[in-house]
Amino acid sequence: MTTPVATPTAPGAAGSAAPSRTVLSASDVSRALRRVAHEILEHNKGGADLVVLGIPSRGVALARRLAAVMESVEGRPVPVGALDVTMHRDDLRRQPTRSPMHTDIPEPGIDDKVVVLVDDVLYSGRTVRAALDALSDLGRPRAVRLAVLVDRGHRELPIRADHVGKNLPTASTERVSVRLLEHDGVEDQVTIAAGESR
């Protein structure tokens, strides 16, 4: 998902921020990403034929970090890019003014590659479904896998992550926020805050 707030507040709720608690510090995020990078390499038996694509916006920063770790292990670059899912989202009728974001597919493309989609938070699964649709417009990968920093549950579609930094059980009303240095200009952090009761 492409926004740090993974669940909406109830209609008519006040805009005041609820107290939040930190569930991942900067060092926790770093360790989680290193573990996920090693898991991807182990599962793929190395970095050959891997293409790592981040889902904007914070998924792109995470994808670049994962690729950097894998490069340090493998001793060779791992292609990394970005995959915009805006025009494939199923909520465009409700929010038709969404602006497309940047798609950057590294050479030599995705045909017959193992594509690792990267996002910050896995929630309903709808963003990942949109990413799969967007990917199908660009080529035919040999396999597609999903890596996320946080899996908070509450799936609405039959989608699961292959690689997870942290499984975080949440209530559907709670809000999970991800902050990354290169995207937000503040120290890496994942927080959770109570939302409005329904």
N, C-alpha and C positions, 0 to 999 in steps of 0.2 A: 504494500500500500504506500501511497506516495505522500501522505500527510502524517505529521507526527501524532495527531490526535486520531485515534483509531475508532472511537465511537462518538456519535453525536450526543449533545445534551438534549434533554427532553424539551419538547416544544414549550416556549414561554419561559424557559429557565433563565435565571439571571446570568450575566456574563462574568461574574466574579470567579476567580480561579480557586479551585478546591485545593486544600493542602495535599502535597504529593510526597511520596517516599521514593528514594533511589533504590532501584533493583539491580542496576549495573553501573559501576563506576567506569572511569576511563581505562583503568587497568583491567577490569573485568571484560570490557568490550574488546580490548586488544587480545586478551587470552582466548576469548571465544572465537574471534576471527582466525587466530592462528590454528586453533583446533579444527575449525571448519575447513580451512585451506588444506590441512593435512588429511582430513577425511576425504575431501574431494580427490586429491591425488591418489590416495590409497584405493578408493573405490574405482577410479579410472585407470589404475595401474600406471600412473605417471601423467605428465601434462600433454602428451601427444593428442592432437585433434580436439583439444579443449578450446571453447570460446566462452568467455564469461561476459554476460550482459546484465547490466544493472537497470532496474526499473526506476525511472525518475520519481522523486528526486533523490532521496537519500540512498536508494539502492545503487545509484551510480558510484557514489563515494565508497560504499562498501565493496562493490565489485572491484574497483581499482585497488583497494587495500588487499583483498583476497588474491588478486592477480600478482601483486607485488610480493606477497608471502610465498606464493607458489613459484614465482621466478627465482626467489632466493634459495628455494629448496632444489629446484630443477636445474638452475644454472642457465636457463633460457627464458625468453619472454613468453608469457601466456597472453594471447589476444584478448583484449577487453574493450567493451563498448557500452552503448546505452540503447534501450528499446522503449520508445514511447508507446503507451497503450491508450492514449486519450481517445482516439476515434473508434476504439473497440470497446469502450466502457458501456455498460448497460444502463447507466444513469444519465446519459446525454440528454434525454428528453426532459429530465428534471433540471439539469444544469447545462443548457445548450451553449453557454458562453465560455466553456472551458477552452483554454488556449493550448494548442498542441505543443509538446516539448520536443527535445532533440533526440533523434535516433542516429546512432553512430555504429554501423556494423563494420568491424575490422576486416581487412583482407585476410584470407581469400573467401570471405562469406561464411555461411552456416551450413551449406549442403554437405551432408555426410559427416558433420562434426557432432561432438557431444557439447551441447549448449547448456551452460549453467545459468539459470535465471537467478538474480539476486535482488532481494527486497529487505526493507528494514523490519516490518511487522507483518506477519501472516495472521489474518483475522477471518473474514468471511470466505475468502478464496476468490472473490470476484475480480480483483485486480490481476491475479495470476491467470484466471480464465481469459481475461482481455489480452494478457501478454502472450498466451498461447495462440490466440487468434491473430495477433499482430505478427508473431513469428511465422505463422503459416503463409503470410503474404510475402515473406522475404526469401523463403527457401524450404528445404526439407532436411532438417537435422537427422542424424542417426539416432540420437536420443536427446531428451530434454530432462534436466534435473533442476530442482529448486533448492536454493540455500537462503535462509533467512536469519537475521540476528535474533528475532524474538518470535516465538509462536505462542499466541495468547488464547488459542482455542476459538470456539463459537463458529465453526465452519458452517456455511450455507450451501457449499458445493463439495463434491467428493474429491477434494484436493488435499494433498499432504506434502510436507517438505521432506526432502531427502537428507538435508543437513541443517541443523538448528543450533544456533548459539546458546539460546536459553529457552526452555519451555516455561511459560509463565501463566499459571492458572489465574484467570480473572473472572470477575462478574461482567455480564454484558454491559452494565452501566458504567464500568470503570473506564478511564482513559489512559492509554499508554502513549507516552511521548518519547521520541528519540531525538537526541541532539548530537550532532557530529561537528567536529572542529572545522573541517573544510567547507561544510554547508552552512552552519549556523554561527560560526565564529566564536563558539564557546567550547569548553572542554567536553569531551564525549560523555554522554550520560543517558541512561534510560530510566524514566520515572513512571510511576503509576499513581493516579489520583482517583478518588471516588467521584462518580458522576451523580446526577440527579436520580432519585428513585422514580420508578415508573408507576 
